[in-house]
Amino acid sequence: MIISKALILAELRNRGQNHRADFVDRQLPDEVDTNKHGGLLATLQLDLEKLASSDPM
């Protein structure tokens, strides 16, 4: 599944995890392949299905 990095960053910033958001911003491309970057995304404890459903891509 492909989701926008902007959605991930927004969710992390909403949680107050600004340092993690900054790190993710440097590490991931604008369009994030959840299979390719699954390890990093798993550590963020995000609901990827929920994020994907709100992604206008």
mmCIF file as Biopython writes it, N, C-alpha, C and O atoms, coordinates in Angstrom:
data_model
#
loop_
_atom_site.group_PDB
_atom_site.id
_atom_site.type_symbol
_atom_site.label_atom_id
_atom_site.label_alt_id
_atom_site.label_comp_id
_atom_site.label_asym_id
_atom_site.label_entity_id
_atom_site.label_seq_id
_atom_site.pdbx_PDB_ins_code
_atom_site.Cartn_x
_atom_site.Cartn_y
_atom_site.Cartn_z
_atom_site.occupancy
_atom_site.B_iso_or_equiv
_atom_site.auth_seq_id
_atom_site.auth_asym_id
_atom_site.pdbx_PDB_model_num
ATOM 1   N N  . MET A ? 1  ? 0.849  -1.161 0.000  1.0 0.0 1  A 1 
ATOM 2   C CA . MET A ? 1  ? 0.000  0.000  0.000  1.0 0.0 1  A 1 
ATOM 3   C C  . MET A ? 1  ? 0.907  1.240  0.000  1.0 0.0 1  A 1 
ATOM 4   O O  . MET A ? 1  ? 1.960  1.246  0.637  1.0 0.0 1  A 1 
ATOM 5   N N  . ILE A ? 2  ? 0.492  2.270  -0.709 1.0 0.0 2  A 1 
ATOM 6   C CA . ILE A ? 2  ? 1.227  3.535  -0.775 1.0 0.0 2  A 1 
ATOM 7   C C  . ILE A ? 2  ? 0.422  4.603  -0.044 1.0 0.0 2  A 1 
ATOM 8   O O  . ILE A ? 2  ? -0.765 4.790  -0.312 1.0 0.0 2  A 1 
ATOM 9   N N  . ILE A ? 3  ? 1.081  5.304  0.886  1.0 0.0 3  A 1 
ATOM 10  C CA . ILE A ? 3  ? 0.417  6.418  1.580  1.0 0.0 3  A 1 
ATOM 11  C C  . ILE A ? 3  ? 1.343  7.631  1.574  1.0 0.0 3  A 1 
ATOM 12  O O  . ILE A ? 3  ? 2.558  7.510  1.414  1.0 0.0 3  A 1 
ATOM 13  N N  . SER A ? 4  ? 0.759  8.757  1.746  1.0 0.0 4  A 1 
ATOM 14  C CA . SER A ? 4  ? 1.498  10.013 1.737  1.0 0.0 4  A 1 
ATOM 15  C C  . SER A ? 4  ? 2.295  10.194 3.033  1.0 0.0 4  A 1 
ATOM 16  O O  . SER A ? 4  ? 1.783  9.980  4.132  1.0 0.0 4  A 1 
ATOM 17  N N  . LYS A ? 5  ? 3.547  10.587 2.875  1.0 0.0 5  A 1 
ATOM 18  C CA . LYS A ? 5  ? 4.378  10.872 4.049  1.0 0.0 5  A 1 
ATOM 19  C C  . LYS A ? 5  ? 3.765  11.998 4.872  1.0 0.0 5  A 1 
ATOM 20  O O  . LYS A ? 5  ? 3.899  12.013 6.096  1.0 0.0 5  A 1 
ATOM 21  N N  . ALA A ? 6  ? 3.098  12.936 4.218  1.0 0.0 6  A 1 
ATOM 22  C CA . ALA A ? 6  ? 2.484  14.065 4.926  1.0 0.0 6  A 1 
ATOM 23  C C  . ALA A ? 6  ? 1.468  13.592 5.966  1.0 0.0 6  A 1 
ATOM 24  O O  . ALA A ? 6  ? 1.359  14.186 7.039  1.0 0.0 6  A 1 
ATOM 25  N N  . LEU A ? 7  ? 0.732  12.539 5.659  1.0 0.0 7  A 1 
ATOM 26  C CA . LEU A ? 7  ? -0.233 11.995 6.620  1.0 0.0 7  A 1 
ATOM 27  C C  . LEU A ? 7  ? 0.468  11.407 7.840  1.0 0.0 7  A 1 
ATOM 28  O O  . LEU A ? 7  ? 0.021  11.587 8.973  1.0 0.0 7  A 1 
ATOM 29  N N  . ILE A ? 8  ? 1.556  10.713 7.599  1.0 0.0 8  A 1 
ATOM 30  C CA . ILE A ? 8  ? 2.329  10.132 8.703  1.0 0.0 8  A 1 
ATOM 31  C C  . ILE A ? 8  ? 2.886  11.245 9.583  1.0 0.0 8  A 1 
ATOM 32  O O  . ILE A ? 8  ? 2.806  11.179 10.809 1.0 0.0 8  A 1 
ATOM 33  N N  . LEU A ? 9  ? 3.448  12.259 8.949  1.0 0.0 9  A 1 
ATOM 34  C CA . LEU A ? 9  ? 4.017  13.382 9.706  1.0 0.0 9  A 1 
ATOM 35  C C  . LEU A ? 9  ? 2.946  14.098 10.510 1.0 0.0 9  A 1 
ATOM 36  O O  . LEU A ? 9  ? 3.167  14.452 11.668 1.0 0.0 9  A 1 
ATOM 37  N N  . ALA A ? 10 ? 1.785  14.313 9.900  1.0 0.0 10 A 1 
ATOM 38  C CA . ALA A ? 10 ? 0.697  15.006 10.604 1.0 0.0 10 A 1 
ATOM 39  C C  . ALA A ? 10 ? 0.248  14.209 11.824 1.0 0.0 10 A 1 
ATOM 40  O O  . ALA A ? 10 ? 0.014  14.779 12.889 1.0 0.0 10 A 1 
ATOM 41  N N  . GLU A ? 11 ? 0.127  12.897 11.671 1.0 0.0 11 A 1 
ATOM 42  C CA . GLU A ? 11 ? -0.293 12.058 12.798 1.0 0.0 11 A 1 
ATOM 43  C C  . GLU A ? 11 ? 0.737  12.102 13.931 1.0 0.0 11 A 1 
ATOM 44  O O  . GLU A ? 11 ? 0.371  12.217 15.101 1.0 0.0 11 A 1 
ATOM 45  N N  . LEU A ? 12 ? 2.009  12.011 13.585 1.0 0.0 12 A 1 
ATOM 46  C CA . LEU A ? 12 ? 3.049  12.065 14.617 1.0 0.0 12 A 1 
ATOM 47  C C  . LEU A ? 12 ? 3.058  13.419 15.314 1.0 0.0 12 A 1 
ATOM 48  O O  . LEU A ? 12 ? 3.189  13.483 16.536 1.0 0.0 12 A 1 
ATOM 49  N N  . ARG A ? 13 ? 2.923  14.488 14.564 1.0 0.0 13 A 1 
ATOM 50  C CA . ARG A ? 13 ? 2.913  15.828 15.167 1.0 0.0 13 A 1 
ATOM 51  C C  . ARG A ? 13 ? 1.673  16.029 16.040 1.0 0.0 13 A 1 
ATOM 52  O O  . ARG A ? 13 ? 1.745  16.689 17.076 1.0 0.0 13 A 1 
ATOM 53  N N  . ASN A ? 14 ? 0.537  15.463 15.624 1.0 0.0 14 A 1 
ATOM 54  C CA . ASN A ? 14 ? -0.679 15.539 16.452 1.0 0.0 14 A 1 
ATOM 55  C C  . ASN A ? 14 ? -0.485 14.839 17.785 1.0 0.0 14 A 1 
ATOM 56  O O  . ASN A ? 14 ? -1.084 15.226 18.789 1.0 0.0 14 A 1 
ATOM 57  N N  . ARG A ? 15 ? 0.347  13.812 17.796 1.0 0.0 15 A 1 
ATOM 58  C CA . ARG A ? 15 ? 0.655  13.090 19.037 1.0 0.0 15 A 1 
ATOM 59  C C  . ARG A ? 15 ? 1.719  13.802 19.871 1.0 0.0 15 A 1 
ATOM 60  O O  . ARG A ? 15 ? 2.009  13.391 20.995 1.0 0.0 15 A 1 
ATOM 61  N N  . GLY A ? 16 ? 2.296  14.866 19.320 1.0 0.0 16 A 1 
ATOM 62  C CA . GLY A ? 16 ? 3.363  15.557 20.027 1.0 0.0 16 A 1 
ATOM 63  C C  . GLY A ? 16 ? 4.720  14.903 19.839 1.0 0.0 16 A 1 
ATOM 64  O O  . GLY A ? 16 ? 5.653  15.188 20.589 1.0 0.0 16 A 1 
ATOM 65  N N  . GLN A ? 17 ? 4.840  14.032 18.851 1.0 0.0 17 A 1 
ATOM 66  C CA . GLN A ? 17 ? 6.084  13.319 18.594 1.0 0.0 17 A 1 
ATOM 67  C C  . GLN A ? 17 ? 6.861  14.032 17.482 1.0 0.0 17 A 1 
ATOM 68  O O  . GLN A ? 17 ? 7.106  13.469 16.415 1.0 0.0 17 A 1 
ATOM 69  N N  . ASN A ? 18 ? 7.235  15.262 17.754 1.0 0.0 18 A 1 
ATOM 70  C CA . ASN A ? 18 ? 7.888  16.094 16.752 1.0 0.0 18 A 1 
ATOM 71  C C  . ASN A ? 18 ? 9.272  15.580 16.357 1.0 0.0 18 A 1 
ATOM 72  O O  . ASN A ? 18 ? 9.652  15.679 15.190 1.0 0.0 18 A 1 
ATOM 73  N N  . HIS A ? 19 ? 10.015 15.045 17.290 1.0 0.0 19 A 1 
ATOM 74  C CA . HIS A ? 19 ? 11.342 14.514 16.964 1.0 0.0 19 A 1 
ATOM 75  C C  . HIS A ? 19 ? 11.230 13.307 16.035 1.0 0.0 19 A 1 
ATOM 76  O O  . HIS A ? 19 ? 12.006 13.163 15.091 1.0 0.0 19 A 1 
ATOM 77  N N  . ARG A ? 20 ? 10.256 12.446 16.314 1.0 0.0 20 A 1 
ATOM 78  C CA . ARG A ? 20 ? 10.033 11.304 15.429 1.0 0.0 20 A 1 
ATOM 79  C C  . ARG A ? 20 ? 9.583  11.768 14.051 1.0 0.0 20 A 1 
ATOM 80  O O  . ARG A ? 20 ? 10.013 11.223 13.034 1.0 0.0 20 A 1 
ATOM 81  N N  . ALA A ? 21 ? 8.726  12.763 14.019 1.0 0.0 21 A 1 
ATOM 82  C CA . ALA A ? 21 ? 8.260  13.295 12.734 1.0 0.0 21 A 1 
ATOM 83  C C  . ALA A ? 21 ? 9.427  13.857 11.929 1.0 0.0 21 A 1 
ATOM 84  O O  . ALA A ? 21 ? 9.508  13.640 10.720 1.0 0.0 21 A 1 
ATOM 85  N N  . ASP A ? 22 ? 10.321 14.571 12.584 1.0 0.0 22 A 1 
ATOM 86  C CA . ASP A ? 22 ? 11.491 15.112 11.891 1.0 0.0 22 A 1 
ATOM 87  C C  . ASP A ? 22 ? 12.360 13.990 11.325 1.0 0.0 22 A 1 
ATOM 88  O O  . ASP A ? 22 ? 12.855 14.086 10.202 1.0 0.0 22 A 1 
ATOM 89  N N  . PHE A ? 23 ? 12.541 12.929 12.108 1.0 0.0 23 A 1 
ATOM 90  C CA . PHE A ? 23 ? 13.332 11.787 11.655 1.0 0.0 23 A 1 
ATOM 91  C C  . PHE A ? 23 ? 12.672 11.117 10.442 1.0 0.0 23 A 1 
ATOM 92  O O  . PHE A ? 23 ? 13.328 10.829 9.441  1.0 0.0 23 A 1 
ATOM 93  N N  . VAL A ? 24 ? 11.379 10.880 10.555 1.0 0.0 24 A 1 
ATOM 94  C CA . VAL A ? 24 ? 10.635 10.248 9.465  1.0 0.0 24 A 1 
ATOM 95  C C  . VAL A ? 24 ? 10.699 11.115 8.216  1.0 0.0 24 A 1 
ATOM 96  O O  . VAL A ? 24 ? 10.831 10.596 7.107  1.0 0.0 24 A 1 
ATOM 97  N N  . ASP A ? 25 ? 10.608 12.410 8.383  1.0 0.0 25 A 1 
ATOM 98  C CA . ASP A ? 25 ? 10.664 13.330 7.248  1.0 0.0 25 A 1 
ATOM 99  C C  . ASP A ? 25 ? 11.980 13.187 6.491  1.0 0.0 25 A 1 
ATOM 100 O O  . ASP A ? 25 ? 12.012 13.297 5.265  1.0 0.0 25 A 1 
ATOM 101 N N  . ARG A ? 26 ? 13.053 12.944 7.214  1.0 0.0 26 A 1 
ATOM 102 C CA . ARG A ? 26 ? 14.365 12.780 6.577  1.0 0.0 26 A 1 
ATOM 103 C C  . ARG A ? 26 ? 14.540 11.398 5.950  1.0 0.0 26 A 1 
ATOM 104 O O  . ARG A ? 26 ? 15.286 11.253 4.982  1.0 0.0 26 A 1 
ATOM 105 N N  . GLN A ? 27 ? 13.864 10.386 6.486  1.0 0.0 27 A 1 
ATOM 106 C CA . GLN A ? 27 ? 14.107 9.003  6.081  1.0 0.0 27 A 1 
ATOM 107 C C  . GLN A ? 27 ? 13.209 8.495  4.957  1.0 0.0 27 A 1 
ATOM 108 O O  . GLN A ? 27 ? 13.631 7.657  4.160  1.0 0.0 27 A 1 
ATOM 109 N N  . LEU A ? 28 ? 11.993 8.985  4.887  1.0 0.0 28 A 1 
ATOM 110 C CA . LEU A ? 28 ? 11.029 8.409  3.952  1.0 0.0 28 A 1 
ATOM 111 C C  . LEU A ? 28 ? 10.786 9.298  2.743  1.0 0.0 28 A 1 
ATOM 112 O O  . LEU A ? 28 ? 10.913 10.519 2.827  1.0 0.0 28 A 1 
ATOM 113 N N  . PRO A ? 29 ? 10.436 8.682  1.615  1.0 0.0 29 A 1 
ATOM 114 C CA . PRO A ? 29 ? 10.076 9.457  0.425  1.0 0.0 29 A 1 
ATOM 115 C C  . PRO A ? 29 ? 8.675  10.059 0.591  1.0 0.0 29 A 1 
ATOM 116 O O  . PRO A ? 29 ? 7.962  9.728  1.537  1.0 0.0 29 A 1 
ATOM 117 N N  . ASP A ? 30 ? 8.294  10.930 -0.320 1.0 0.0 30 A 1 
ATOM 118 C CA . ASP A ? 30 ? 6.980  11.584 -0.242 1.0 0.0 30 A 1 
ATOM 119 C C  . ASP A ? 30 ? 5.824  10.593 -0.329 1.0 0.0 30 A 1 
ATOM 120 O O  . ASP A ? 30 ? 4.791  10.779 0.313  1.0 0.0 30 A 1 
ATOM 121 N N  . GLU A ? 31 ? 6.002  9.547  -1.120 1.0 0.0 31 A 1 
ATOM 122 C CA . GLU A ? 31 ? 5.013  8.477  -1.214 1.0 0.0 31 A 1 
ATOM 123 C C  . GLU A ? 31 ? 5.629  7.231  -0.584 1.0 0.0 31 A 1 
ATOM 124 O O  . GLU A ? 31 ? 6.612  6.689  -1.090 1.0 0.0 31 A 1 
ATOM 125 N N  . VAL A ? 32 ? 5.051  6.792  0.506  1.0 0.0 32 A 1 
ATOM 126 C CA . VAL A ? 32 ? 5.637  5.725  1.312  1.0 0.0 32 A 1 
ATOM 127 C C  . VAL A ? 32 ? 4.999  4.382  0.967  1.0 0.0 32 A 1 
ATOM 128 O O  . VAL A ? 32 ? 3.781  4.221  1.044  1.0 0.0 32 A 1 
ATOM 129 N N  . ASP A ? 33 ? 5.835  3.428  0.589  1.0 0.0 33 A 1 
ATOM 130 C CA . ASP A ? 33 ? 5.402  2.055  0.350  1.0 0.0 33 A 1 
ATOM 131 C C  . ASP A ? 33 ? 5.438  1.335  1.693  1.0 0.0 33 A 1 
ATOM 132 O O  . ASP A ? 33 ? 6.508  1.123  2.264  1.0 0.0 33 A 1 
ATOM 133 N N  . THR A ? 34 ? 4.272  0.963  2.188  1.0 0.0 34 A 1 
ATOM 134 C CA . THR A ? 34 ? 4.197  0.372  3.523  1.0 0.0 34 A 1 
ATOM 135 C C  . THR A ? 34 ? 4.883  -0.996 3.586  1.0 0.0 34 A 1 
ATOM 136 O O  . THR A ? 34 ? 5.307  -1.418 4.662  1.0 0.0 34 A 1 
ATOM 137 N N  . ASN A ? 35 ? 4.997  -1.685 2.465  1.0 0.0 35 A 1 
ATOM 138 C CA . ASN A ? 35 ? 5.711  -2.965 2.459  1.0 0.0 35 A 1 
ATOM 139 C C  . ASN A ? 35 ? 7.210  -2.744 2.551  1.0 0.0 35 A 1 
ATOM 140 O O  . ASN A ? 35 ? 7.895  -3.423 3.315  1.0 0.0 35 A 1 
ATOM 141 N N  . LYS A ? 36 ? 7.713  -1.813 1.791  1.0 0.0 36 A 1 
ATOM 142 C CA . LYS A ? 36 ? 9.147  -1.534 1.762  1.0 0.0 36 A 1 
ATOM 143 C C  . LYS A ? 36 ? 9.637  -0.931 3.081  1.0 0.0 36 A 1 
ATOM 144 O O  . LYS A ? 36 ? 10.736 -1.250 3.535  1.0 0.0 36 A 1 
ATOM 145 N N  . HIS A ? 37 ? 8.844  -0.075 3.686  1.0 0.0 37 A 1 
ATOM 146 C CA . HIS A ? 37 ? 9.240  0.638  4.902  1.0 0.0 37 A 1 
ATOM 147 C C  . HIS A ? 37 ? 8.484  0.137  6.134  1.0 0.0 37 A 1 
ATOM 148 O O  . HIS A ? 37 ? 8.325  0.863  7.115  1.0 0.0 37 A 1 
ATOM 149 N N  . GLY A ? 38 ? 8.027  -1.098 6.069  1.0 0.0 38 A 1 
ATOM 150 C CA . GLY A ? 38 ? 7.212  -1.665 7.141  1.0 0.0 38 A 1 
ATOM 151 C C  . GLY A ? 38 ? 7.883  -1.675 8.501  1.0 0.0 38 A 1 
ATOM 152 O O  . GLY A ? 38 ? 7.223  -1.451 9.516  1.0 0.0 38 A 1 
ATOM 153 N N  . GLY A ? 39 ? 9.187  -1.931 8.539  1.0 0.0 39 A 1 
ATOM 154 C CA . GLY A ? 39 ? 9.891  -1.974 9.820  1.0 0.0 39 A 1 
ATOM 155 C C  . GLY A ? 39 ? 9.852  -0.642 10.542 1.0 0.0 39 A 1 
ATOM 156 O O  . GLY A ? 39 ? 9.538  -0.579 11.730 1.0 0.0 39 A 1 
ATOM 157 N N  . LEU A ? 40 ? 10.165 0.409  9.831  1.0 0.0 40 A 1 
ATOM 158 C CA . LEU A ? 40 ? 10.137 1.745  10.435 1.0 0.0 40 A 1 
ATOM 159 C C  . LEU A ? 40 ? 8.714  2.127  10.818 1.0 0.0 40 A 1 
ATOM 160 O O  . LEU A ? 40 ? 8.486  2.675  11.896 1.0 0.0 40 A 1 
ATOM 161 N N  . LEU A ? 41 ? 7.771  1.843  9.953  1.0 0.0 41 A 1 
ATOM 162 C CA . LEU A ? 41 ? 6.376  2.192  10.236 1.0 0.0 41 A 1 
ATOM 163 C C  . LEU A ? 41 ? 5.834  1.421  11.436 1.0 0.0 41 A 1 
ATOM 164 O O  . LEU A ? 41 ? 5.019  1.952  12.190 1.0 0.0 41 A 1 
ATOM 165 N N  . ALA A ? 42 ? 6.270  0.193  11.622 1.0 0.0 42 A 1 
ATOM 166 C CA . ALA A ? 42 ? 5.815  -0.604 12.766 1.0 0.0 42 A 1 
ATOM 167 C C  . ALA A ? 42 ? 6.258  0.030  14.082 1.0 0.0 42 A 1 
ATOM 168 O O  . ALA A ? 42 ? 5.522  -0.010 15.068 1.0 0.0 42 A 1 
ATOM 169 N N  . THR A ? 43 ? 7.443  0.606  14.104 1.0 0.0 43 A 1 
ATOM 170 C CA . THR A ? 43 ? 7.923  1.221  15.341 1.0 0.0 43 A 1 
ATOM 171 C C  . THR A ? 43 ? 7.146  2.487  15.688 1.0 0.0 43 A 1 
ATOM 172 O O  . THR A ? 43 ? 7.150  2.921  16.840 1.0 0.0 43 A 1 
ATOM 173 N N  . LEU A ? 44 ? 6.485  3.076  14.708 1.0 0.0 44 A 1 
ATOM 174 C CA . LEU A ? 44 ? 5.719  4.307  14.951 1.0 0.0 44 A 1 
ATOM 175 C C  . LEU A ? 44 ? 4.345  4.034  15.538 1.0 0.0 44 A 1 
ATOM 176 O O  . LEU A ? 44 ? 3.687  4.949  16.034 1.0 0.0 44 A 1 
ATOM 177 N N  . GLN A ? 45 ? 3.906  2.784  15.486 1.0 0.0 45 A 1 
ATOM 178 C CA . GLN A ? 45 ? 2.614  2.364  16.026 1.0 0.0 45 A 1 
ATOM 179 C C  . GLN A ? 45 ? 1.467  3.189  15.456 1.0 0.0 45 A 1 
ATOM 180 O O  . GLN A ? 45 ? 0.636  3.723  16.191 1.0 0.0 45 A 1 
ATOM 181 N N  . LEU A ? 46 ? 1.442  3.280  14.133 1.0 0.0 46 A 1 
ATOM 182 C CA . LEU A ? 46 ? 0.380  3.991  13.433 1.0 0.0 46 A 1 
ATOM 183 C C  . LEU A ? 46 ? -0.629 2.999  12.882 1.0 0.0 46 A 1 
ATOM 184 O O  . LEU A ? 46 ? -0.277 1.870  12.542 1.0 0.0 46 A 1 
ATOM 185 N N  . ASP A ? 47 ? -1.878 3.420  12.796 1.0 0.0 47 A 1 
ATOM 186 C CA . ASP A ? 47 ? -2.906 2.619  12.146 1.0 0.0 47 A 1 
ATOM 187 C C  . ASP A ? 47 ? -2.845 2.947  10.655 1.0 0.0 47 A 1 
ATOM 188 O O  . ASP A ? 47 ? -3.473 3.900  10.194 1.0 0.0 47 A 1 
ATOM 189 N N  . LEU A ? 48 ? -2.090 2.158  9.915  1.0 0.0 48 A 1 
ATOM 190 C CA . LEU A ? 48 ? -1.860 2.445  8.496  1.0 0.0 48 A 1 
ATOM 191 C C  . LEU A ? 48 ? -3.136 2.338  7.677  1.0 0.0 48 A 1 
ATOM 192 O O  . LEU A ? 48 ? -3.306 3.078  6.707  1.0 0.0 48 A 1 
ATOM 193 N N  . GLU A ? 49 ? -4.023 1.447  8.038  1.0 0.0 49 A 1 
ATOM 194 C CA . GLU A ? 49 ? -5.294 1.328  7.321  1.0 0.0 49 A 1 
ATOM 195 C C  . GLU A ? 49 ? -6.116 2.613  7.468  1.0 0.0 49 A 1 
ATOM 196 O O  . GLU A ? 49 ? -6.717 3.091  6.505  1.0 0.0 49 A 1 
ATOM 197 N N  . LYS A ? 50 ? -6.133 3.154  8.665  1.0 0.0 50 A 1 
ATOM 198 C CA . LYS A ? 50 ? -6.863 4.400  8.913  1.0 0.0 50 A 1 
ATOM 199 C C  . LYS A ? 50 ? -6.227 5.556  8.132  1.0 0.0 50 A 1 
ATOM 200 O O  . LYS A ? 50 ? -6.933 6.366  7.531  1.0 0.0 50 A 1 
ATOM 201 N N  . LEU A ? 51 ? -4.908 5.624  8.145  1.0 0.0 51 A 1 
ATOM 202 C CA . LEU A ? 51 ? -4.229 6.685  7.406  1.0 0.0 51 A 1 
ATOM 203 C C  . LEU A ? 51 ? -4.486 6.535  5.905  1.0 0.0 51 A 1 
ATOM 204 O O  . LEU A ? 51 ? -4.742 7.524  5.217  1.0 0.0 51 A 1 
ATOM 205 N N  . ALA A ? 52 ? -4.420 5.324  5.406  1.0 0.0 52 A 1 
ATOM 206 C CA . ALA A ? 52 ? -4.617 5.095  3.977  1.0 0.0 52 A 1 
ATOM 207 C C  . ALA A ? 52 ? -6.025 5.481  3.538  1.0 0.0 52 A 1 
ATOM 208 O O  . ALA A ? 52 ? -6.218 5.999  2.438  1.0 0.0 52 A 1 
ATOM 209 N N  . SER A ? 53 ? -6.999 5.231  4.394  1.0 0.0 53 A 1 
ATOM 210 C CA . SER A ? 53 ? -8.378 5.553  4.028  1.0 0.0 53 A 1 
ATOM 211 C C  . SER A ? 53 ? -8.625 7.065  3.979  1.0 0.0 53 A 1 
ATOM 212 O O  . SER A ? 53 ? -9.565 7.525  3.330  1.0 0.0 53 A 1 
ATOM 213 N N  . SER A ? 54 ? -7.783 7.825  4.663  1.0 0.0 54 A 1 
ATOM 214 C CA . SER A ? 54 ? -7.934 9.284  4.647  1.0 0.0 54 A 1 
ATOM 215 C C  . SER A ? 54 ? -7.012 9.954  3.632  1.0 0.0 54 A 1 
ATOM 216 O O  . SER A ? 54 ? -7.008 11.177 3.497  1.0 0.0 54 A 1 
ATOM 217 N N  . ASP A ? 55 ? -6.225 9.134  2.915  1.0 0.0 55 A 1 
ATOM 218 C CA . ASP A ? 55 ? -5.262 9.664  1.946  1.0 0.0 55 A 1 
ATOM 219 C C  . ASP A ? 55 ? -5.956 9.926  0.610  1.0 0.0 55 A 1 
ATOM 220 O O  . ASP A ? 55 ? -6.541 9.012  0.028  1.0 0.0 55 A 1 
ATOM 221 N N  . PRO A ? 56 ? -5.897 11.167 0.119  1.0 0.0 56 A 1 
ATOM 222 C CA . PRO A ? 56 ? -6.570 11.472 -1.148 1.0 0.0 56 A 1 
ATOM 223 C C  . PRO A ? 56 ? -5.821 10.980 -2.380 1.0 0.0 56 A 1 
ATOM 224 O O  . PRO A ? 56 ? -6.302 11.182 -3.495 1.0 0.0 56 A 1 
ATOM 225 N N  . MET A ? 57 ? -4.650 10.335 -2.222 1.0 0.0 57 A 1 
ATOM 226 C CA . MET A ? 57 ? -3.859 9.853  -3.369 1.0 0.0 57 A 1 
ATOM 227 C C  . MET A ? 57 ? -4.588 8.790  -4.149 1.0 0.0 57 A 1 
ATOM 228 O O  . MET A ? 57 ? -4.063 8.282  -5.139 1.0 0.0 57 A 1 
#
